[in-house]
Amino acid sequence: MRGGLIALAAGETRRLLLHPLFLAGLALTVVAIVAGRGWPGQHQSFLLMGVAVLPVALGTFAAANLAAMRNRRAGAEELLDTLPAGRATRIGAQLLAPLAAVAVAVVAIAVAYPLFGAGDGLVVAVDGLRRQPHMVELAQGPLLVATLGAVGVALGRVVALPLLAVLAIVAVVFVEVPLAAWTPDSAWRWVVPLVNDIVAIPDTWLPCEPGSDTMCGEVDHFDTAGMAWHLLALAGIAAAAAGIALASRWVVRAALAAGALALLAATAVVAG
């Protein structure tokens, strides 16, 4: 059974990495990293928190979602159930495939880190304050890729409707702008997929760094504790999504989905 899982996972991994949507996300990530080399340090910090690999995460979500519904849309699910590799093995292989995308995200962050000069500290304020990105901030992007990959598989197993994945991507982008990019003083900032832990002082827009024409909010602090809670939430959601994908009973799926939502609410309360 383990050999069959490995073989199927290798095939699913190859399909995911060569999927046009994943490749498009990877191309956007490369563009973001190259363009970000000349950006202010505060913006580079946000890129290293995961914005740079968000296109990879969304591409992984879409590709994993389509893979999960592939057999059902082809009407081959019952036929495949007669093979030695059962349904759980096939779903397990689809859940393992996004791990390769996680490795891609890790490499992307590892390349961007020295390219931005983050090892010497990024200038995050007009007074020249330098700061090195924290490990929990660097971990967010790769973990987000893993989580969205699992959610994509779960969604594909529950609802075989490609349009739903498209709407989910639009929704993610829509909520990220006000709750992450604008860094509002709201506990709900911790429930979006990609969190910005830069806490800016309200109504303080200054040059991002000495001599910069770009304006940024004046930094009060970086909430790495809140980021750590957010990472735990992402890991819990990934586990719940994997359980939903593997479960066959709707009551179990509903309980896991409710648990994931409760975890998000708890994160907003604790981190906020």
C-alpha positions as CSV (number, residue, x, y, z in Angstrom):
1,M,0.0,0.0,0.0
2,R,2.9,2.4,0.8
3,G,4.5,1.7,-2.5
4,G,1.2,2.4,-4.3
5,L,0.8,5.7,-2.4
6,I,4.4,6.8,-3.3
7,A,3.9,5.9,-6.9
8,L,0.5,7.7,-7.1
9,A,1.9,10.7,-5.2
10,A,4.8,11.0,-7.7
11,G,2.4,11.1,-10.6
12,E,0.2,13.7,-8.9
13,T,3.2,15.8,-8.0
14,R,4.3,15.8,-11.6
15,R,0.9,16.8,-12.8
16,L,0.7,19.6,-10.2
17,L,4.1,21.1,-11.0
18,L,3.4,21.0,-14.7
19,H,-0.1,22.4,-14.4
20,P,-0.5,25.7,-16.3
21,L,-2.1,27.4,-13.3
22,F,0.8,26.4,-11.0
23,L,3.3,27.5,-13.6
24,A,1.5,30.9,-14.0
25,G,1.7,31.3,-10.2
26,L,5.4,30.5,-10.2
27,A,6.0,33.0,-13.0
28,L,4.2,35.7,-11.0
29,T,6.3,34.8,-8.0
30,V,9.5,35.2,-9.9
31,V,8.3,38.6,-11.2
32,A,7.5,39.7,-7.7
33,I,10.9,38.8,-6.3
34,V,12.8,40.4,-9.2
35,A,10.7,43.6,-9.0
36,G,10.9,43.6,-5.2
37,R,14.7,44.0,-5.3
38,G,14.3,47.7,-5.7
39,W,11.3,48.2,-3.4
40,P,11.5,49.8,0.1
41,G,12.4,47.6,3.0
42,Q,9.0,47.6,4.5
43,H,7.5,46.3,1.3
44,Q,10.3,43.7,1.0
45,S,9.4,42.5,4.6
46,F,5.8,41.9,3.4
47,L,7.1,40.0,0.4
48,L,9.2,37.8,2.6
49,M,6.2,37.2,4.9
50,G,4.6,35.3,2.0
51,V,3.3,37.8,-0.5
52,A,6.1,36.8,-2.9
53,V,4.8,33.2,-2.9
54,L,1.1,33.9,-2.7
55,P,0.8,33.3,-6.5
56,V,2.4,29.9,-6.0
57,A,0.0,29.2,-3.2
58,L,-3.1,30.2,-5.3
59,G,-1.8,28.2,-8.3
60,T,-1.3,25.2,-6.0
61,F,-4.8,25.6,-4.6
62,A,-6.3,25.7,-8.1
63,A,-4.3,22.8,-9.5
64,A,-4.9,20.6,-6.4
65,N,-8.6,21.4,-6.6
66,L,-8.9,20.4,-10.3
67,A,-6.9,17.2,-9.5
68,A,-9.3,16.2,-6.7
69,M,-12.3,16.5,-8.9
70,R,-10.7,15.0,-12.0
71,N,-12.0,11.4,-11.6
72,R,-15.5,12.4,-10.5
73,R,-16.0,14.8,-13.4
74,A,-14.8,12.0,-15.8
75,G,-17.2,9.5,-14.2
76,A,-14.4,7.1,-13.3
77,E,-14.7,7.2,-9.5
78,E,-16.6,3.9,-9.2
79,L,-14.3,2.1,-11.7
80,L,-11.2,3.3,-9.9
81,D,-12.6,2.0,-6.6
82,T,-12.3,-1.6,-8.0
83,L,-8.5,-1.2,-8.3
84,P,-6.0,-2.3,-5.5
85,A,-5.2,1.3,-4.7
86,G,-8.4,2.4,-2.9
87,R,-10.0,5.9,-2.7
88,A,-8.1,6.8,0.4
89,T,-4.8,6.0,-1.3
90,R,-5.7,8.2,-4.3
91,I,-6.8,11.1,-2.1
92,G,-3.6,10.7,0.0
93,A,-1.5,11.0,-3.1
94,Q,-3.3,14.2,-4.0
95,L,-2.7,15.6,-0.5
96,L,1.0,14.8,-0.7
97,A,1.5,16.4,-4.1
98,P,1.4,20.1,-2.8
99,L,4.5,19.3,-0.7
100,A,6.5,19.8,-3.8
101,A,5.0,23.2,-4.2
102,V,6.0,23.9,-0.6
103,A,9.6,23.1,-1.5
104,V,9.3,25.6,-4.4
105,A,8.1,28.3,-2.0
106,V,10.9,27.6,0.4
107,V,13.4,28.0,-2.5
108,A,11.7,31.2,-3.6
109,I,12.0,32.7,-0.1
110,A,15.6,31.5,0.2
111,V,16.5,33.3,-3.0
112,A,14.6,36.5,-2.1
113,Y,16.2,36.8,1.3
114,P,19.8,37.5,0.2
115,L,18.5,39.3,-3.0
116,F,16.8,41.8,-0.8
117,G,19.8,42.0,1.6
118,A,17.6,40.9,4.5
119,G,20.6,39.3,6.3
120,D,21.9,42.8,7.0
121,G,18.5,44.0,8.0
122,L,15.8,45.7,6.0
123,V,15.3,49.5,6.4
124,V,11.7,49.6,7.6
125,A,11.3,53.2,8.7
126,V,12.3,56.7,7.6
127,D,14.7,57.0,10.6
128,G,16.8,54.2,9.0
129,L,15.7,51.5,11.5
130,R,16.9,48.1,10.2
131,R,15.3,44.8,11.0
132,Q,15.8,41.2,10.0
133,P,12.7,39.2,9.2
134,H,11.7,36.7,11.9
135,M,11.6,33.0,11.3
136,V,7.8,32.8,11.9
137,E,7.3,35.5,9.2
138,L,9.5,33.6,6.7
139,A,7.6,30.3,7.4
140,Q,4.2,31.8,6.6
141,G,4.5,31.6,2.8
142,P,5.5,27.9,2.6
143,L,2.9,26.9,5.2
144,L,0.2,28.8,3.3
145,V,1.1,26.8,0.2
146,A,0.6,23.5,2.1
147,T,-2.6,24.7,3.6
148,L,-4.2,26.0,0.4
149,G,-3.1,22.8,-1.3
150,A,-5.0,20.7,1.3
151,V,-8.0,23.0,1.1
152,G,-8.0,22.7,-2.6
153,V,-8.2,18.9,-2.5
154,A,-10.9,19.0,0.2
155,L,-13.0,21.4,-1.8
156,G,-12.6,19.3,-4.9
157,R,-13.7,16.2,-3.0
158,V,-16.8,17.9,-1.6
159,V,-17.9,19.9,-4.6
160,A,-16.9,19.0,-8.1
161,L,-17.4,22.6,-9.4
162,P,-14.3,24.4,-10.9
163,L,-16.1,27.8,-10.7
164,L,-16.1,27.5,-6.9
165,A,-12.3,27.5,-6.8
166,V,-12.2,30.5,-9.0
167,L,-14.6,32.4,-6.7
168,A,-12.5,31.3,-3.7
169,I,-9.3,32.8,-5.3
170,V,-11.1,36.1,-6.0
171,A,-12.4,36.1,-2.4
172,V,-8.9,35.6,-1.0
173,V,-7.5,38.4,-3.1
174,F,-10.4,40.7,-2.2
175,V,-10.1,40.2,1.6
176,E,-6.3,40.4,1.6
177,V,-6.2,44.0,0.4
178,P,-8.1,45.6,3.3
179,L,-7.2,43.2,6.1
180,A,-3.5,42.6,5.2
181,A,-2.1,45.2,2.9
182,W,-3.6,48.2,4.7
183,T,-2.8,46.7,8.2
184,P,-6.0,47.8,10.0
185,D,-6.3,47.8,13.7
186,S,-8.7,44.8,13.7
187,A,-8.5,41.3,15.2
188,W,-9.9,40.0,12.0
189,R,-6.6,40.7,10.3
190,W,-5.5,37.3,11.7
191,V,-8.1,35.2,9.9
192,V,-7.1,36.0,6.3
193,P,-4.8,33.4,4.6
194,L,-1.8,35.7,4.4
195,V,-1.2,37.9,7.4
196,N,0.8,41.1,7.6
197,D,2.3,41.4,11.2
198,I,3.5,45.0,10.7
199,V,1.5,47.1,13.1
200,A,1.5,50.7,11.9
201,I,0.6,53.7,13.9
202,P,-2.7,55.0,12.6
203,D,-2.7,58.0,10.3
204,T,1.1,58.1,10.0
205,W,2.3,58.1,6.4
206,L,5.9,58.9,5.9
207,P,8.6,58.0,3.4
208,C,9.3,54.3,3.7
209,E,13.0,54.9,4.2
210,P,15.5,57.8,3.9
211,G,15.2,59.4,0.4
212,S,12.3,57.2,-0.6
213,D,9.4,58.7,-2.6
214,T,7.1,55.8,-1.5
215,M,5.0,56.3,1.5
216,C,4.5,53.8,4.3
217,G,2.8,53.7,7.7
218,E,5.1,54.4,10.6
219,V,5.9,51.1,12.3
220,D,4.9,50.6,15.9
221,H,6.1,47.0,16.1
222,F,6.1,43.6,14.4
223,D,3.6,41.3,16.0
224,T,5.5,38.0,15.7
225,A,3.5,36.5,18.6
226,G,0.3,37.0,16.6
227,M,2.0,35.6,13.5
228,A,2.9,32.4,15.5
229,W,-0.7,31.9,16.5
230,H,-1.7,32.4,12.8
231,L,0.8,29.7,11.8
232,L,-0.7,27.3,14.3
233,A,-4.1,28.1,12.8
234,L,-2.9,27.4,9.2
235,A,-1.5,24.0,10.3
236,G,-4.8,23.2,12.0
237,I,-6.8,24.2,8.9
238,A,-4.5,22.0,6.7
239,A,-5.1,19.0,9.0
240,A,-8.9,19.7,9.0
241,A,-8.9,20.0,5.2
242,A,-7.0,16.7,4.9
243,G,-9.5,15.0,7.2
244,I,-12.4,16.4,5.1
245,A,-10.9,15.1,1.9
246,L,-10.4,11.6,3.3
247,A,-13.7,11.4,5.2
248,S,-16.7,9.8,3.5
249,R,-19.4,10.7,6.0
250,W,-20.9,14.2,5.7
251,V,-21.3,14.5,9.5
252,V,-17.5,14.1,9.9
253,R,-16.8,16.6,7.2
254,A,-19.2,19.1,8.8
255,A,-17.6,18.6,12.2
256,L,-14.1,19.2,10.8
257,A,-15.2,22.3,8.9
258,A,-16.8,23.7,12.0
259,G,-13.6,23.0,14.0
260,A,-11.6,24.9,11.4
261,L,-13.9,27.9,11.6
262,A,-13.8,27.8,15.4
263,L,-10.0,27.7,15.2
264,L,-10.0,30.8,13.0
265,A,-12.3,32.6,15.4
266,A,-10.1,31.6,18.4
267,T,-7.0,32.9,16.6
268,A,-8.6,36.3,16.0
269,V,-9.4,36.5,19.7
270,V,-6.0,35.3,21.0
271,A,-3.8,37.1,18.5
272,G,-5.9,40.2,18.4
